[in-house]
Amino acid sequence: MPDYVRIASVIDDSIVDGPGIRMTIFFQGCAHNCAGCFNPETWDFDKGHLCDIKKIYNAAMENPLLSGITLSGGDPIYQVSNALKLIELFENTNLDIICYTGFTIEELFEMEKNNKDLQAFLRKIDYLIDGKFDITKKDISLKFRGSSNQRIIDMKKTFKENKIITTDFSDYSN
């Protein structure tokens, strides 16, 4: 039985959803309902379509120019079990994983106490861009974020140093 995620769409070669050329998967479903969201059509949990995660993986592996995979939305955390299965397919590749979420990392750390899949997911992604979009803090000069409250968190360093480590991708090399 194949594993599926409910998605709105996939962009095969994005340059705005993280450094380098990325495949961006827009997950369907979000309850944050941020005012000014650029993707409100992804809020409804019943819309979009089911997509076999192996199909996404195979499409990514056919593109030799990709630097990484970006999970966006909607919010991938609402489908964390299947998002985990998807990113596990990329473990032995040179593609890094970025996840956008409206949850803060502090909220996710609290939620993971009761969710083993979320716990594993957070340890397998490379970067987390956290926090709801806040239209009152909108800043178009920010790289890969819409508002100044959102952080780019280096998850590998965060777990290694046991404190939240942010980045601006200035030292990114993939």
C-alpha positions, 0 to 999 in steps of 0.5 A: 500500500503506497503512502500518500500526502495531501498536497496542493501542488509541487514546484519542481525548481523553485528559487524562492523557497530556500537557497539553491534550486529546490523542489517545493511541496505545498501541503494541503491543510492549515488551521493557522489562517494567517491574515495576508497569507499568500497561499490561503487556497491551501487551508482547507484540509479536504481540498488538494489531492493525494500524491504518492510520496514515492512519485514525489521522491522519483521526480526529485531524483530525476532533477540533477540541479536540485539543492534540496526539498522544501515542505511548505503549505498549508502546514506540513506539520498537520501531516507529520507522519507522512511528511516523515515518510517522505523525507526519510526517502531523501536520507541518503541523498545530498538534498537538504530538507527545509520545512515551513510551519506556522508553529514556533519551534517552542510549540513543536518541542511541546507537541513532540513530547506526545508525538514520536513522528514529530520527534523524528521529523524535527531531528531529520530536517535540516532547517525549520522556518517557524512562526505564523505569518504576521502581516503587521511584521511583513518585511519583503527584504527578508530572505525566505520569510514573509514577516520578521517574527519568523526564524530560520532555524538550523535544526542539526546545530540546534539539537547538537548545541541544545539551544535554538540556533538561527541562520540566514543561510549566509554559510549555506553550501550544498 
